[in-house]
Amino acid sequence: LASWSDYPFAISHSIERALPLAEHLFSELRERTGDGIGVTRASYGPGEQIAHDLLSEAARSLNLEIVQDAARNLYMTLPGADRQGPSWMTGSHLDSVPHGGNYDGAAGVIAGITVLAALRQTDFKPDRDITLVAIRGEEAGSWFRGRHNSLLGSRAALGRLDAEELQSAICVETGTPLAERMAGAGVNVDDLVNRRAAVVPARYKGFIELHIEQGPVLEQARVPVGVVSAIRGGLWARECVCLGSYAHAGAEPRSSRRDAVMALSEFITACEAKWIDIEKQGGDLVFTIGKLHTDSNVNALTKVAGEAKFCLDIRSGDRSTLEEIQAYVQEKARTIAGDRRVKFDFGPMTLISPTEMNPVLRQEMLSACAELGIKAIQMPSGGGHDAEEFAKAGIPASMIFIRNQNGSHNPDEAIRMEDFAQGARLLMRMLLH
Amino acid sequence: LASWSDYPFAISHSIERALPLAEHLFSELRERTGDGIGVTRASYGPGEQIAHDLLSEAARSLNLEIVQDAARNLYMTLPGADRQGPSWMTGSHLDSVPHGGNYDGAAGVIAGITVLAALRQTDFKPDRDITLVAIRGEEAGSWFRGRHNSLLGSRAALGRLDAEELQSAICVETGTPLAERMAGAGVNVDDLVNRRAAVVPARYKGFIELHIEQGPVLEQARVPVGVVSAIRGGLWARECVCLGSYAHAGAEPRSSRRDAVMALSEFITACEAKWIDIEKQGGDLVFTIGKLHTDSNVNALTKVAGEAKFCLDIRSGDRSTLEEIQAYVQEKARTIAGDRRVKFDFGPMTLISPTEMNPVLRQEMLSACAELGIKAIQMPSGGGHDAEEFAKAGIPASMIFIRNQNGSHNPDEAIRMEDFAQGARLLMRMLLH
């Protein structure tokens, strides 16, 4: 990393002057994609499109080069002095979970446009192209059931999207396959399957994604910025069911019940105990059952529940821990099924390994933080991010976390603009070397 | 009980000849109120009306005296020799739970009409009037939320329906108050509130309700008929909620989670352990959570659940056991709420005491079974029944249970017609003394 003092003085103070643009974009986004509770920007749905249109408009006003790929990811490039050599890429996604917050994903794209706007204002021409990408479908896990591996836009950009997923992922809102949902958002699905990937790894010096931290770690540590060490892998099962048998709530003796709710409660309680065990042994794990439903067409106050549907979201920084908990989940379900004469079916399970962030970039980011006077710590990322796909494709990838006050994937997500500005400064510093 | 041999020989063999009518009515009911899964005859809804029309038609063809009360309960009377003295009443309800079975309730009404048809065929005039009643709204617990005590029709008939319930019970299908739902089924609600109760206890010698057993006790004991000793009381809470806080499934550490699903699972597992304890000490208890839902508008694979709604249906033959489990439920919820920083709210809780069936009638029924060669046992009823309201109003009340193969409140309810015939024989024997 060359010293920051080698750059024109104006650059190091340029972020401040671009912050009103960032504030304008956050506020427009919140207003245009608000749903009365939080914001809703469905993957390949209307809210995501509104966000893309807004960013595209901002990029036009900055006179950036604008391109869309076959999956309708949006690339906004500030040309550098050398247009042939490897360039930098930054960006994140613009979709959200249902009734989510305004910052998850959007903060990274807006940080990117803030950096490019700041550079435009100083008339400083960077050595290399800097491309900001607004990615589609990162939150696909919330919007598509069936078999798919989420992170749709980044995998499509990198040629890592499996053609089968276009049919096996089913939109939860419309019940139609991903291909149809994408077509409705303007994607030419034939192009997507047949054209060469838009992002060729050899052409990039690196990918840097700024994102809000999704937990309370930075807030509790009183540090504005995190340098991500690795992205947790996970074990996901979207369509699990516990099947028992309906019976009269007043007349069926305990001994002959096959109660899906009681069985599932035992299962969940046992899994939580195992989680605590793993943590006690120093293991890294989070275990979530975010959805749980008896069948509202059949269930009743006065009936023993014959069915309960649920999902699993289990994450860890260690693949071996994921394998351990997967084995536990399956074995425990077998035991409970035997004891209670119920049946567990986990449906398709997806296991994704953790992804380490590029060690050189991480070290450079920590040095840059010291140089810029930004307090920062290294930490794992609990959430999956587009950066992991860039890393898997062979592009040096790293992530900057910004402290947030109320967690993420909820309507109350919050960041302080001074923390955002620190993150944008670090991002600019990295994109200029 | 006078000896059966004092009655004309034709009577004791008349049930057989009326069975085709019973079979016809069961089959018409199944066909006309089937829903593709089971049968659906909503309290004060279209399916219940279809059943009432069918019975009314059968009663007309038998030339019975037909009357409806203000709550649209249907009374079908076979006149006796003495029209002034106390008469017998039999009957049950014609509504069902959503996607329920064909026999719960209907078997008692059809047994009654079978008895009356059998008597009509023999031209034997009983000493007293025998009135068959087809009761409305017994399954109101499945069809109305808000504050109400179920058993709507029988309580209205006996002047035991609280006028406030007409507003505080809310139809789960239409979202409108009970009064409006009743009006839609032809009830004049002003009449219902202001008119004298239709059933005056002093005018009745007794009320006998035939009903399918709702659990597997008779089937497991290989006995066709049960004489009900008491109807279990219960503790009901229709609108319970556990409130936590939504958070990112991958990034929120366990220590800072307020996970509604994990908290509720611990609660359910603890309640089941307490249930087992109570049973080990010889206590009578069944404990059911028939509905359990995270909020489908907000929940997601990738979010810690911030809310879970559920309901409680807890029953016992002992009031003290109900009080013990109520105290446990509340104390356990308080402890878990403190440990996990969640909140439990059980909403309105209804505690109804157990009701003993009339000891004289029970003894007479057991004698009659011995005389008729019907194998029978005494047993408590797990379900609540209209008979308990008749008992509470001061009418000697008793119940005949018929063995069923697949439990009740489910689409697979099943009875054998020979068991039904045994029950009808016992019912006829009781209604003639």
Contacts between the chains, C-beta under 8 A, distances in Angstrom:
chain1	res1	chain2	res2	distance
A	37	B	297	8.0
A	37	B	298	7.3
A	97	B	300	5.2
A	97	B	302	6.4
A	97	B	303	6.6
A	98	B	297	7.5
A	98	B	298	7.0
A	98	B	300	6.3
A	99	B	297	7.0
A	99	B	298	5.3
A	139	B	302	7.6
A	141	B	300	7.8
A	141	B	301	5.1
A	141	B	302	5.4
A	142	B	300	4.5
A	142	B	301	6.1
A	142	B	302	6.0
A	213	B	251	6.8
A	214	B	248	3.9
A	214	B	250	6.6
A	214	B	251	3.3
A	214	B	252	7.5
A	215	B	247	7.5
A	215	B	248	6.1
A	215	B	251	3.4
A	215	B	252	4.8
A	215	B	253	6.2
A	215	B	256	7.6
A	216	B	252	7.1
A	216	B	253	7.4
A	216	B	256	5.4
A	217	B	251	7.8
A	217	B	253	7.3
A	220	B	256	7.9
A	232	B	250	6.0
A	234	B	250	6.9
A	236	B	301	6.8
A	238	B	301	5.8
A	245	B	410	7.9
A	246	B	407	7.7
A	246	B	409	6.9
A	246	B	410	4.2
A	247	B	215	7.5
A	247	B	407	4.4
A	247	B	408	7.9
A	247	B	409	7.2
A	247	B	410	6.6
A	248	B	214	3.8
A	248	B	215	6.1
A	248	B	382	6.5
A	248	B	383	6.0
A	248	B	407	5.5
A	248	B	408	4.5
A	248	B	409	4.7
A	248	B	410	7.8
A	249	B	286	6.7
A	249	B	288	3.9
A	249	B	290	5.9
A	249	B	313	4.3
A	249	B	315	7.3
A	249	B	382	8.0
A	249	B	409	7.3
A	250	B	214	6.6
A	250	B	232	6.0
A	250	B	234	6.9
A	250	B	286	6.1
A	250	B	313	7.2
A	250	B	315	4.7
A	250	B	381	7.6
A	250	B	382	3.6
A	250	B	383	4.2
A	250	B	384	6.8
A	251	B	213	6.7
A	251	B	214	3.3
A	251	B	215	3.4
A	251	B	217	7.8
A	251	B	286	7.8
A	251	B	381	7.2
A	251	B	382	3.2
A	251	B	383	5.3
A	251	B	407	7.2
A	251	B	408	6.6
A	252	B	214	7.5
A	252	B	215	4.8
A	252	B	216	7.1
A	252	B	286	7.1
A	252	B	382	7.3
A	252	B	407	5.8
A	253	B	215	6.2
A	253	B	216	7.4
A	253	B	217	7.3
A	253	B	286	7.2
A	254	B	275	6.7
A	254	B	276	7.6
A	254	B	279	6.7
A	254	B	286	6.8
A	254	B	287	8.0
A	256	B	215	7.6
A	256	B	216	5.4
A	256	B	220	7.9
A	259	B	288	7.5
A	261	B	268	6.7
A	261	B	289	4.9
A	261	B	290	7.6
A	261	B	292	5.4
A	262	B	268	6.5
A	262	B	272	5.6
A	262	B	289	7.6
A	264	B	265	7.6
A	265	B	264	7.6
A	265	B	265	4.3
A	265	B	268	3.9
A	265	B	269	5.0
A	265	B	272	7.5
A	266	B	269	5.8
A	266	B	272	7.7
A	268	B	261	6.7
A	268	B	262	6.5
A	268	B	265	3.9
A	269	B	262	8.0
A	269	B	265	5.0
A	269	B	266	5.7
A	269	B	269	4.6
A	272	B	262	5.6
A	272	B	265	7.5
A	272	B	266	7.7
A	275	B	254	6.8
A	276	B	254	7.6
A	279	B	254	6.8
A	286	B	249	6.7
A	286	B	250	6.1
A	286	B	251	7.8
A	286	B	252	7.1
A	286	B	253	7.2
A	286	B	254	6.8
A	287	B	254	8.0
A	288	B	249	3.9
A	288	B	259	7.5
A	288	B	302	7.7
A	288	B	303	7.6
A	288	B	304	5.5
A	288	B	305	7.9
A	289	B	261	4.9
A	289	B	262	7.6
A	289	B	305	7.0
A	290	B	249	5.9
A	290	B	261	7.6
A	290	B	294	7.1
A	290	B	299	5.5
A	290	B	300	5.5
A	290	B	301	5.6
A	290	B	302	6.6
A	290	B	303	4.7
A	290	B	304	6.5
A	290	B	305	5.4
A	291	B	294	5.3
A	291	B	296	7.7
A	291	B	299	4.6
A	291	B	300	7.1
A	291	B	301	6.8
A	291	B	305	7.3
A	292	B	261	5.4
A	292	B	292	6.1
A	292	B	293	7.3
A	292	B	294	5.1
A	292	B	305	7.0
A	292	B	308	6.6
A	293	B	292	7.3
A	293	B	293	5.2
A	293	B	294	6.8
A	293	B	296	7.0
A	294	B	290	7.1
A	294	B	291	5.4
A	294	B	292	5.2
A	294	B	293	6.8
A	296	B	291	7.7
A	296	B	293	7.0
A	297	B	37	7.9
A	297	B	98	7.5
A	297	B	99	7.0
A	298	B	37	7.2
A	298	B	98	7.0
A	298	B	99	5.2
A	299	B	290	5.5
A	299	B	291	4.6
A	300	B	97	5.1
A	300	B	98	6.2
A	300	B	141	7.7
A	300	B	142	4.4
A	300	B	290	5.5
A	300	B	291	7.1
A	300	B	409	6.9
A	301	B	141	5.1
A	301	B	142	6.1
A	301	B	236	6.8
A	301	B	238	5.8
A	301	B	290	5.5
A	301	B	291	6.7
A	301	B	311	5.0
A	301	B	313	5.5
A	302	B	97	6.4
A	302	B	139	7.6
A	302	B	141	5.4
A	302	B	142	6.0
A	302	B	288	7.8
A	302	B	290	6.6
A	302	B	313	5.8
A	302	B	383	7.7
A	302	B	409	5.9
A	303	B	97	6.6
A	303	B	288	7.6
A	303	B	290	4.8
A	303	B	409	4.8
A	303	B	410	7.0
A	304	B	288	5.5
A	304	B	290	6.5
A	305	B	288	7.9
A	305	B	289	7.0
A	305	B	290	5.4
A	305	B	291	7.3
A	305	B	292	7.1
A	306	B	410	7.5
A	308	B	292	6.6
A	311	B	301	5.0
A	313	B	249	4.3
A	313	B	250	7.2
A	313	B	301	5.5
A	313	B	302	5.8
A	315	B	249	7.3
A	315	B	250	4.7
A	381	B	250	7.6
A	381	B	251	7.3
A	382	B	248	6.5
A	382	B	249	8.0
A	382	B	250	3.6
A	382	B	251	3.1
A	382	B	252	7.3
A	383	B	248	6.0
A	383	B	250	4.2
A	383	B	251	5.3
A	383	B	302	7.7
A	384	B	250	6.8
A	407	B	246	7.7
A	407	B	247	4.4
A	407	B	248	5.5
A	407	B	251	7.2
A	407	B	252	5.8
A	408	B	247	7.9
A	408	B	248	4.5
A	408	B	251	6.6
A	409	B	246	7.0
A	409	B	247	7.2
A	409	B	248	4.6
A	409	B	249	7.3
A	409	B	300	6.9
A	409	B	302	5.9
A	409	B	303	4.9
A	410	B	245	7.9
A	410	B	246	4.2
A	410	B	247	6.6
A	410	B	248	7.8
A	410	B	303	7.0
A	410	B	306	7.5
